[in-house]
Every structure is written in C-alpha cells, then in structure tokens.
Amino acid sequence: MIKFPRIMGKRKGPKADKAPTPSLPPEDKPGQATPERRELIRRALETRRSKAHVFDGLSREEREKLYAVALKTLMPGDK
C-alpha cells in the first residue's frame, strides 16, 4: 500500500467518499481578490463540480494511484 503525506491534518471522523467542494473566497474582505480573479475561481469551481463524477467509479486503490501520479506531476522537486 502506498503511504501518502497528510496534507490537511488529522481526520476527525470517517472519510467521506467525495471531498467537499471549496467555496468562493469571501467578498467582504476588500482588496483580497479582483473581480477577474473571483470570476476565474467561480468558473474553475463550476468546472470542477461538473467533472467530479468521473472519479465516482474509481476504487480506493485507483484513487491512491491517481493521487501519487498527480503529486509527482505537480511537485517534481518533492520526492
């Protein structure tokens, strides 16, 4: 079995099958994000939600393998 680093800290309960969808950054903080950036984030989250069903059919082992490949691809300097 592949060991993965904990990214989000310790779990408090049983693991859910799907990760929660992140929410948009709060707009009540002035100067945090431009309207263009907020729109980009909104569109990215919309795309993520529309494509999330692709992972529903994967087993835990397949998800772990995919996670390992993604880590190697996105963080080539960290091994």
C-alpha positions in Angstrom: 0.0 0.0 0.0 1.2 3.5 -0.8 1.8 5.9 2.1 0.7 9.5 1.4 1.7 12.6 3.4 -1.1 14.2 5.3 -2.0 17.4 3.7 -5.0 18.5 5.7 -4.1 17.3 9.2 -5.7 14.5 11.2 -9.1 13.2 10.3 -11.9 13.7 12.9 -14.3 11.0 11.6 -14.9 8.5 8.9 -13.6 9.6 5.5 -16.2 10.7 3.0 -16.2 9.3 -0.5 -16.1 12.8 -2.0 -14.1 15.8 -1.0 -16.1 18.9 0.0 -16.3 21.5 -2.7 -14.4 24.6 -1.7 -16.4 27.8 -1.5 -15.5 31.1 -3.1 -13.3 33.4 -1.2 -15.2 35.8 1.0 -16.0 39.0 -0.8 -16.3 41.0 2.4 -12.5 41.4 2.6 -11.7 44.4 0.4 -8.6 44.2 -1.8 -8.3 40.4 -1.5 -9.3 39.5 -5.0 -10.1 41.4 -8.1 -13.4 40.8 -9.9 -11.5 39.0 -12.6 -9.9 36.6 -10.1 -13.2 35.9 -8.4 -14.7 35.1 -11.8 -11.8 32.8 -12.7 -12.2 31.0 -9.3 -16.0 30.7 -9.9 -15.5 29.2 -13.3 -12.9 26.8 -12.0 -15.2 25.6 -9.2 -18.0 25.2 -11.7 -15.9 23.1 -14.0 -14.6 21.0 -11.1 -18.2 20.3 -10.0 -19.3 19.3 -13.5 -16.3 16.9 -13.9 -16.3 15.3 -10.4 -18.5 12.4 -11.5 -15.5 11.0 -13.4 -13.9 9.8 -10.2 -17.1 8.2 -8.7 -16.3 4.8 -10.3 -12.7 4.6 -9.0 -11.7 2.2 -6.2 -9.7 3.5 -3.3 -6.6 1.9 -4.7 -7.1 3.6 -8.1 -7.7 6.9 -6.4 -4.4 6.5 -4.4 -2.5 5.7 -7.6 -4.0 8.7 -9.3 -3.1 10.9 -6.3 0.5 9.6 -6.4 0.8 10.4 -10.1 -0.7 13.9 -9.6 1.8 14.6 -6.8 4.7 13.5 -8.9 3.5 15.6 -11.8 2.6 18.8 -9.9 5.6 18.7 -7.5 8.5 17.2 -9.4 11.1 18.6 -6.9 9.5 16.9 -3.9 10.2 13.1 -3.8 
